[in-house]
C-alpha cells in the first residue's frame, strides 16, 4: 500500500476536480491557484463544503467558457495513452545529423548574380565543420568581405589616376572625310561698273570684223554657273598638354591616398566584425544543438515517467490527477523540443549565410562545446590595447585627412593654372570639279580645275593661363561644406572611441560574470541531478508525490540550460573582447589565418 495521503476534502469535491481535468485537458493546471482560497473556510459543517462545491462549479464554468474561445481539437484527447505527435518532415530534414566533414570543393559559393534553382534548394546536404574552418571559409568567400576588397581595389585605382596628373598628356588625333557638293552661283548685277578695265566691260574688246565684244571677265546680270564638286581628305597629328602650375594636383593625390587608407582600415574592421559574427553564429549553433539534446533527454524521461504513472494508476497506486499532470508536462516537453529543433535549423542557415555557402549545403557544428579561458588582460590593459592601432579609429582619421585634402583641392580652383600645350600634324586632300553648266551669259570668272590635290602640315606651341575670378561663391561654399564634414568626422571619432570602450567594458564584465555563473551552474546541475535521482526512487517507492517529481525535474532542466547558457556566454564574450584587440591585415592580398584566442595573435 502506498503511503501517499488522500488529497481531497470530500468525495464530491474530488469528483468535480476529476471532471474538470477530463473536460479541460491541460488547462486543469489553472485550477490549482483557486484551491487555497477555497480552503480558507473551516472544514467542519455543511456550509463550508457547499461553498467549496459552488467555487468548483464556478471554476468549471469559467474553464468551459475558455475552451469555447479556443479552436476545436482535430482528435479527441486520450489522457491515458502513451506516445508523441509526429514532427513536420521539413523540420526533421533540417535537423538531420551531418553526413560527414565538409570537403574543400564543397563550399564553393554560387556566382554573385545567380539565383538558386528549385533542385538546389530541395536536395540540400548537411556537412560538419569546425569553428576554425568556418572562419577560414568566411574570410575566403564572404560576399560583404569581397565587396570591401573591391572597394580597396577601386581606391587604389583612384590613387593611380590622381598620380597621373603629374605626367603630361599626349593625344593622337586623326580625321578622314569624303563627300560631294552641287552648287550654283548667280550674278545679280553686271560687273562692268567696277572700273576694272576692258576685260570687265561689256564691249571692252574688239573682235573680228572690228565688232566690239565683251571682256574675258565680264559677267552680265543673271549670269550663273553650276558645278558639282567632290573630294576626300585626311588629317592627323599629335597634341601635348602639361600643367606647369596646378595648385589642386597635390591635394587631390593626397586625398586619394587618404581614401585608400580609409578603405584598407575598413577592410581590417570588416575582418574583425566577420570573425565575431561567425564565432557568435557558431556558438549559437552549438547552443541550439545542445538544447535539442537536453530537451530530447527531457522528453524521453517524461515518457518514462508517464508510462510509470500509467502503470501505477492501473495498479491503483496513484490518482488520476497524477497522470493528467504528467501528460501536461510531457506536452510542454514536446513543445520545447520542437522549438529547439526549429531554432537549430535557423541557426544552421544563419551560419550558412555568413559563410556564403552554396544553397545545396547546410553547415553543422562539429566542434564540441569547450569553454574559452579567462581573458588574459585586465580592463585597463585591454582598453589601451583596443585603442592602439584600431582600424575603426584609423579609418575615421583617414576620412578626416581625405576631407581636408579635398578641401584644399577645391580651394585651389580659385588660384591660377598655367598649362603648356603643343601640337603638330599634317593633312592631304583631293578635289574633283565636274558637271559644269552655265546660264545667262555665264559666271563668275573663277578658274575651275577638273582635278586637284592639296597637302599641308602645321605645328604650334603655346602657354595657357586660366584663373577663376568669380563663380558666385560656389567654390567657397564647397570649401565650407568640406570643412564642416571634417569637423563632423572628428566628432564621429570621439563617438567611436566611446563606443569601443563601452563595447569592451560590456564584454569584459559579462565575461567575468559568465565565468562566475558557470561555476555556480555546474554546482547547481550536480545538486539537481542527485535530487532528481532521489525523488524518482521515492516516487516509485510511494514516498513522494508526482508534484515533487515534476518540480525536481524542472529544476534539473533549468540547471542544465543555465549551465549551457553560461558556457556559451563565456565563449561569446571572449569573442567580443577578441574583436576589439585582434590585429588584422589591411592589405587584401595578405593571408588571413583564423585566430580564435588572443594568445595566437602576434603582439
Secondary structure, DSSP 8 states (H G I E B T S, - for coil): --------SSHHHHHHHHHHHHHHGGGGGGGHHHHHHHT-S-SSSHHHHHHHHHHHHHHHHHHHHHHHHS---SS---TT--------HHHHHHT---SSB--GGGG----TT----HHHHHS-EEEEE-HHHHHHHHHHH-HHHHHHHHHHHHHHHHHHHHHGGGS-EEEEEEEEEEEEEEEEEE-SS-STTS---GGGSTT-EE-GGG-EE--TT---TT-EEEEEEEEEEEEEEEEEEEEEE-HHHHHHHHHHHHHHHHHHHHHHHHHHHHHHHHHHHHHHHHHHHHHHHHHHHHHHHHHHHHHHHHHHHHTTSS-HHHHHHHHHHHHHHHHHHHHHHHHHHHHHHHHHHHHT--TTEEEEE-S--------SS-HHHHHHHHHTT-HHHHHHHHHHHHHHHHHHHHHGGGS-EEEEEEEEEEEEEEEEEEEEEEETT--------SEEEEEEEEEEEEEEEE-----TTHHHHHHHHHHHHHHHHHHHHHHHHHHHHHHHHHHHHHHHHHHHHHHHHHHHHHHHHHHHHHHHHHHHTTSS-HHHHHHHHHHHHHHHHHHHHHHHHHHHHHHHHHHHH----SSTTS------SGGGS--
